[in-house]
Amino acid sequence: MSVETDEKHKTIFLVEDNKADIRLIQEALKNSLIPHQVITVRDGMDAMAYLRQEGEFADAPRPDLILLDLNLPKKDGREVLAEIKNDPKLKRIPVVVLTTSHNEEDIFHSYDLHVNCYITKSRNLSQLFQIVKGIEDFWLSTVTLPSD
């Protein structure tokens, strides 16, 4: 992973264990007009190793946006969110929880941990594509993201 991140090229860090959801989210982002790369890991331990540039991820680019599932193997997405938002080097990276959970406790807890937004994934393909397009438009085009 040696791609440099600049203002024109965005890095989306997708933390998702479900292969079908990974494929659908990547497919939804293919038509993006915003130059980007999607980096995917499938569990919470790898997510934190990547973000802290540990081991095999030593040269990993800093993501501009994190899309985080809550139900992950090895380390739960809630734990990952808490670690990100408690780490001075990581806390400014926007985190979008993208999950199937409608659980009100998950929503409150995520916002208590300072998630930037909480979105429930749709099982309807068209709606999921619309959700991902909305995330892309807002987080990669409309807002001003912090640099390192």
C-alpha atoms as a printed R data frame, in Angstrom:
    type eleno elety resid chain resno       x       y       z
1   ATOM     1    CA   MET     A     1   0.000   0.000   0.000
2   ATOM     2    CA   SER     A     2   1.993   2.956  -1.220
3   ATOM     3    CA   VAL     A     3  -0.702   5.245  -2.596
4   ATOM     4    CA   GLU     A     4  -0.317   8.816  -1.367
5   ATOM     5    CA   THR     A     5  -3.376  10.654  -0.158
6   ATOM     6    CA   ASP     A     6  -3.870  14.203  -1.400
7   ATOM     7    CA   GLU     A     7  -6.784  16.583  -1.781
8   ATOM     8    CA   LYS     A     8  -7.871  14.977  -5.027
9   ATOM     9    CA   HIS     A     9  -7.424  11.352  -4.066
10  ATOM    10    CA   LYS     A    10  -9.443  10.151  -1.075
11  ATOM    11    CA   THR     A    11  -8.875   7.006   0.937
12  ATOM    12    CA   ILE     A    12 -11.953   5.224   2.236
13  ATOM    13    CA   PHE     A    13 -11.238   2.669   4.938
14  ATOM    14    CA   LEU     A    14 -13.962   0.025   4.976
15  ATOM    15    CA   VAL     A    15 -14.100  -2.172   8.080
16  ATOM    16    CA   GLU     A    16 -16.610  -4.878   7.208
17  ATOM    17    CA   ASP     A    17 -16.609  -8.634   7.734
18  ATOM    18    CA   ASN     A    18 -19.378  -9.565   5.281
19  ATOM    19    CA   LYS     A    19 -17.941 -10.322   1.828
20  ATOM    20    CA   ALA     A    20 -21.241  -9.562   0.080
21  ATOM    21    CA   ASP     A    21 -21.515  -6.161   1.769
22  ATOM    22    CA   ILE     A    22 -17.894  -5.367   0.866
23  ATOM    23    CA   ARG     A    23 -18.582  -6.209  -2.767
24  ATOM    24    CA   LEU     A    24 -21.792  -4.141  -2.849
25  ATOM    25    CA   ILE     A    25 -20.202  -1.095  -1.211
26  ATOM    26    CA   GLN     A    26 -17.223  -1.270  -3.581
27  ATOM    27    CA   GLU     A    27 -19.616  -1.613  -6.528
28  ATOM    28    CA   ALA     A    28 -21.612   1.403  -5.339
29  ATOM    29    CA   LEU     A    29 -18.411   3.471  -5.159
30  ATOM    30    CA   LYS     A    30 -17.195   2.432  -8.636
31  ATOM    31    CA   ASN     A    31 -19.218   5.144 -10.347
32  ATOM    32    CA   SER     A    32 -17.819   7.864  -8.110
33  ATOM    33    CA   LEU     A    33 -16.496  10.970  -9.809
34  ATOM    34    CA   ILE     A    34 -14.234  11.566  -6.822
35  ATOM    35    CA   PRO     A    35 -10.852   9.862  -7.202
36  ATOM    36    CA   HIS     A    36 -10.549   7.414  -4.369
37  ATOM    37    CA   GLN     A    37  -9.290   4.089  -3.204
38  ATOM    38    CA   VAL     A    38 -11.131   1.701  -0.926
39  ATOM    39    CA   ILE     A    39  -9.043  -0.224   1.569
40  ATOM    40    CA   THR     A    40 -10.838  -3.041   3.319
41  ATOM    41    CA   VAL     A    41 -10.129  -5.061   6.430
42  ATOM    42    CA   ARG     A    42 -12.468  -7.689   7.823
43  ATOM    43    CA   ASP     A    43 -11.991  -7.565  11.591
44  ATOM    44    CA   GLY     A    44 -11.444  -5.089  14.397
45  ATOM    45    CA   MET     A    45  -7.904  -6.181  15.211
46  ATOM    46    CA   ASP     A    46  -6.740  -5.529  11.629
47  ATOM    47    CA   ALA     A    47  -8.629  -2.227  11.645
48  ATOM    48    CA   MET     A    48  -6.665  -0.932  14.615
49  ATOM    49    CA   ALA     A    49  -3.364  -2.340  13.297
50  ATOM    50    CA   TYR     A    50  -3.999  -0.531   9.992
51  ATOM    51    CA   LEU     A    51  -4.932   2.763  11.648
52  ATOM    52    CA   ARG     A    52  -1.900   2.608  13.935
53  ATOM    53    CA   GLN     A    53   0.311   1.560  11.010
54  ATOM    54    CA   GLU     A    54   1.496  -1.559  12.770
55  ATOM    55    CA   GLY     A    55   3.069  -4.673  11.239
56  ATOM    56    CA   GLU     A    56   2.040  -5.314   7.639
57  ATOM    57    CA   PHE     A    57   0.267  -1.942   7.644
58  ATOM    58    CA   ALA     A    58   3.368   0.123   8.478
59  ATOM    59    CA   ASP     A    59   3.109   2.098   5.205
60  ATOM    60    CA   ALA     A    60  -0.678   2.376   5.183
61  ATOM    61    CA   PRO     A    61  -2.089   5.727   4.073
62  ATOM    62    CA   ARG     A    62  -4.198   7.631   6.577
63  ATOM    63    CA   PRO     A    63  -7.866   7.252   5.642
64  ATOM    64    CA   ASP     A    64 -10.022  10.271   4.887
65  ATOM    65    CA   LEU     A    65 -13.145   8.410   5.957
66  ATOM    66    CA   ILE     A    66 -13.836   5.239   7.921
67  ATOM    67    CA   LEU     A    67 -16.913   3.138   7.192
68  ATOM    68    CA   LEU     A    68 -17.278   0.891  10.232
69  ATOM    69    CA   ASP     A    69 -19.525  -2.103  10.790
70  ATOM    70    CA   LEU     A    70 -20.410  -2.761  14.432
71  ATOM    71    CA   ASN     A    71 -20.488  -6.546  14.458
72  ATOM    72    CA   LEU     A    72 -16.934  -7.594  13.685
73  ATOM    73    CA   PRO     A    73 -14.836 -10.618  14.605
74  ATOM    74    CA   LYS     A    74 -11.831 -10.432  16.950
75  ATOM    75    CA   LYS     A    75 -12.619  -6.876  18.102
76  ATOM    76    CA   ASP     A    76 -16.125  -5.468  18.020
77  ATOM    77    CA   GLY     A    77 -16.857  -2.309  16.010
78  ATOM    78    CA   ARG     A    78 -17.947  -0.570  19.216
79  ATOM    79    CA   GLU     A    79 -14.497  -1.208  20.700
80  ATOM    80    CA   VAL     A    80 -12.838  -0.030  17.483
81  ATOM    81    CA   LEU     A    81 -14.897   3.175  17.540
82  ATOM    82    CA   ALA     A    82 -13.992   3.816  21.189
83  ATOM    83    CA   GLU     A    83 -10.272   3.309  20.469
84  ATOM    84    CA   ILE     A    84 -10.352   5.587  17.427
85  ATOM    85    CA   LYS     A    85 -12.121   8.404  19.245
86  ATOM    86    CA   ASN     A    86  -9.826   8.086  22.303
87  ATOM    87    CA   ASP     A    87  -6.630   8.190  20.243
88  ATOM    88    CA   PRO     A    88  -5.368  11.775  19.672
89  ATOM    89    CA   LYS     A    89  -3.812  10.728  16.342
90  ATOM    90    CA   LEU     A    90  -6.994   9.126  15.002
91  ATOM    91    CA   LYS     A    91  -9.934  10.913  16.614
92  ATOM    92    CA   ARG     A    92 -10.386  13.500  13.855
93  ATOM    93    CA   ILE     A    93 -10.878  10.929  11.103
94  ATOM    94    CA   PRO     A    94 -14.606  10.891  10.368
95  ATOM    95    CA   VAL     A    95 -16.241   7.578  11.237
96  ATOM    96    CA   VAL     A    96 -19.525   6.513   9.705
97  ATOM    97    CA   VAL     A    97 -21.075   3.500  11.383
98  ATOM    98    CA   LEU     A    98 -22.640   1.488   8.571
99  ATOM    99    CA   THR     A    99 -24.441  -1.449  10.097
100 ATOM   100    CA   THR     A   100 -27.536  -3.611   9.927
101 ATOM   101    CA   SER     A   101 -28.309  -2.866  13.586
102 ATOM   102    CA   HIS     A   102 -31.466  -0.867  14.302
103 ATOM   103    CA   ASN     A   103 -30.838  -1.308  18.020
104 ATOM   104    CA   GLU     A   104 -31.458   1.978  19.793
105 ATOM   105    CA   GLU     A   105 -28.763   1.154  22.347
106 ATOM   106    CA   ASP     A   106 -26.205   0.793  19.509
107 ATOM   107    CA   ILE     A   107 -27.259   4.175  18.124
108 ATOM   108    CA   PHE     A   108 -26.991   5.967  21.498
109 ATOM   109    CA   HIS     A   109 -23.741   4.209  22.395
110 ATOM   110    CA   SER     A   110 -22.163   5.076  19.015
111 ATOM   111    CA   TYR     A   111 -23.017   8.755  19.431
112 ATOM   112    CA   ASP     A   112 -21.780   8.646  23.038
113 ATOM   113    CA   LEU     A   113 -18.470   7.461  21.551
114 ATOM   114    CA   HIS     A   114 -18.520  10.480  19.170
115 ATOM   115    CA   VAL     A   115 -19.317   8.687  15.916
116 ATOM   116    CA   ASN     A   116 -19.784  11.205  13.108
117 ATOM   117    CA   CYS     A   117 -22.946   9.533  11.857
118 ATOM   118    CA   TYR     A   118 -24.840   6.274  12.181
119 ATOM   119    CA   ILE     A   119 -26.457   4.718   9.126
120 ATOM   120    CA   THR     A   120 -28.428   1.504   8.950
121 ATOM   121    CA   LYS     A   121 -27.630  -0.536   5.848
122 ATOM   122    CA   SER     A   122 -30.483  -1.411   3.594
123 ATOM   123    CA   ARG     A   123 -30.891  -4.933   2.235
124 ATOM   124    CA   ASN     A   124 -32.465  -3.351  -0.841
125 ATOM   125    CA   LEU     A   125 -29.699  -2.974  -3.427
126 ATOM   126    CA   SER     A   126 -31.015   0.273  -4.890
127 ATOM   127    CA   GLN     A   127 -31.373   1.822  -1.441
128 ATOM   128    CA   LEU     A   128 -27.910   0.638  -0.395
129 ATOM   129    CA   PHE     A   129 -26.390   2.241  -3.504
130 ATOM   130    CA   GLN     A   130 -28.283   5.454  -2.701
131 ATOM   131    CA   ILE     A   131 -26.953   5.378   0.886
132 ATOM   132    CA   VAL     A   132 -23.355   4.899  -0.274
133 ATOM   133    CA   LYS     A   133 -23.756   7.671  -2.860
134 ATOM   134    CA   GLY     A   134 -25.045   9.963  -0.108
135 ATOM   135    CA   ILE     A   135 -22.042   9.121   2.100
136 ATOM   136    CA   GLU     A   136 -19.696   9.788  -0.794
137 ATOM   137    CA   ASP     A   137 -21.340  13.080  -1.742
138 ATOM   138    CA   PHE     A   138 -21.366  14.409   1.795
139 ATOM   139    CA   TRP     A   139 -18.106  13.091   3.271
140 ATOM   140    CA   LEU     A   140 -15.856  13.243   0.209
141 ATOM   141    CA   SER     A   141 -17.265  16.212  -1.657
142 ATOM   142    CA   THR     A   142 -19.210  18.570   0.609
143 ATOM   143    CA   VAL     A   143 -17.361  18.615   3.923
144 ATOM   144    CA   THR     A   144 -13.877  19.868   4.615
145 ATOM   145    CA   LEU     A   145 -11.897  16.982   6.056
146 ATOM   146    CA   PRO     A   146  -9.024  17.458   8.486
147 ATOM   147    CA   SER     A   147  -5.546  16.762   7.228
148 ATOM   148    CA   ASP     A   148  -3.106  14.753   9.322
